[in-house]
Amino acid sequence: MALVLLEWSAGVLAAAAWTQSWSIVRRGHFRVVASAGVLLAVLAGLALRASGEGGLLIAGFVAVAAAYLAAQYVRAEQAGVAAGYAGGALGVAALAFLAALIPSWPWLQAVAGLVSGALLLGAVTNGMLLGHWYLNQPGLKTWALARLTTLSLVAVAASGAAGVAGGGLLAGASTEGAAFSWPGSGSLSTAFFVIWLSLVAFTGAVVWMAKRCVEIRSIQSATGLYYVAILTAGVSEFLVRYLMLSS
């Protein structure tokens, strides 16, 4: 839970900063995104505080996330961009630190999985929120959502590649007995790995459909598809992190 929340908040901030750097989306949108990022960062901080890992680093990340929200109320657009990128970078640093604590996983391989997951969650969340913002900013160019949709597709591919590269570890995770309080015996890890892979593939298909909707200027249809993408991407990340920590 803590890892996924940290991934999510770091990805939201980084993708929001990238979007804000285009200087075409009004500030109100980023106030909404920043609020979501702060909430996720605080929840991640509380979850990680219970584990006692990376206290100062996580506290710094939460503070920078709050600074990103505060920057949306000043006149300088670049202040928000800088704070968002700083939050994303600090979030990646925190993920890299925690990756070193995951047993049985090579550090670089663990980092690749966590960062690609952050990119996926951040991209689809920003895509969904920006899709809604088109109702508040008539005339906003469709290429803005198209860029986030392309980022989402890249993130799906990266997340899938990172998971497949670690497939041996994920499929060999220890999930015997009553995993997730389910009765039964024997290892369920291979089945969970197949479910995760299916979820990632389905997320890619949904984002591709959203891309086609954006191309025909059906923004609200794309936004509806992003709801599905957030659900499947979120479930896939929780599942793959469970397997990662159990391997």
Sequence and secondary structure as in RCSB ss.txt:
>XXXX:A:sequence
MALVLLEWSAGVLAAAAWTQSWSIVRRGHFRVVASAGVLLAVLAGLALRASGEGGLLIAGFVAVAAAYLAAQYVR
AEQAGVAAGYAGGALGVAALAFLAALIPSWPWLQAVAGLVSGALLLGAVTNGMLLGHWYLNQPGLKTWALARLTT
LSLVAVAASGAAGVAGGGLLAGASTEGAAFSWPGSGSLSTAFFVIWLSLVAFTGAVVWMAKRCVEIRSIQSATGL
YYVAILTAGVSEFLVRYLMLSS
>XXXX:A:secstr
 HHHHHHHHHHHHHHHHHHHTTS S HHHHHHHHHHHHHHHHHHHHHHHHHT SHHHHHHHHHHHHHHHHHTTSS
 HHHHHHHHHHHHHHHHHHHHHHHTTSTTS HHHHHHHHHHHHHHHHHHHHHHHHHHHTTTSTT  THHHHHHHH
HHHHHHHHHHHHHHHTHHHHHT    SSGGG    S  HHHHHHHHHHHHHHHHHHHHHHHHHHHTT HHHHHHH
HHHHHHHHHHHHHHHHHHHHH 
